[in-house]
Amino acid sequence: MINNDIEKNEIDINFLARFACLVNGVNVVADAAERLGIDTERSNDWIKPVFLQKYVDERYEDMKYNMQKGINGDDDEIYSW
């Protein structure tokens, strides 16, 4: 029973970390598109799936680490997620 709970929590943190990276990546790209004058409400040409996948892959471990620190109550105010 305990192993199943630990395994489920690990799956949940992995999913949440990847999802948080994806949301953050979309926000970064949308901000950049708006700075370039692209209307993000009317056009979806600014969405680049390859870029977002690379961003998630690169940011995932840091996001997961920070989320685990937050769960354990070890938040770092300077480097919080």
ChimeraX attribute file (.defattr): number of C-alpha atoms within 10 A of each C-alpha:
attribute: neighborCount
match mode: 1-to-1
recipient: residues
	/A:1	6
	/A:2	7
	/A:3	8
	/A:4	9
	/A:5	10
	/A:6	11
	/A:7	12
	/A:8	12
	/A:9	12
	/A:10	14
	/A:11	12
	/A:12	12
	/A:13	18
	/A:14	17
	/A:15	14
	/A:16	16
	/A:17	22
	/A:18	20
	/A:19	15
	/A:20	19
	/A:21	24
	/A:22	20
	/A:23	12
	/A:24	16
	/A:25	19
	/A:26	19
	/A:27	12
	/A:28	13
	/A:29	17
	/A:30	19
	/A:31	14
	/A:32	13
	/A:33	16
	/A:34	13
	/A:35	10
	/A:36	9
	/A:37	9
	/A:38	16
	/A:39	14
	/A:40	15
	/A:41	8
	/A:42	7
	/A:43	9
	/A:44	11
	/A:45	10
	/A:46	15
	/A:47	14
	/A:48	11
	/A:49	10
	/A:50	9
	/A:51	13
	/A:52	19
	/A:53	15
	/A:54	13
	/A:55	17
	/A:56	21
	/A:57	13
	/A:58	12
	/A:59	18
	/A:60	21
	/A:61	15
	/A:62	13
	/A:63	22
	/A:64	21
	/A:65	14
	/A:66	19
	/A:67	21
	/A:68	16
	/A:69	15
	/A:70	14
	/A:71	11
	/A:72	9
	/A:73	9
	/A:74	12
	/A:75	15
	/A:76	11
	/A:77	7
	/A:78	6
	/A:79	7
	/A:80	12
	/A:81	15
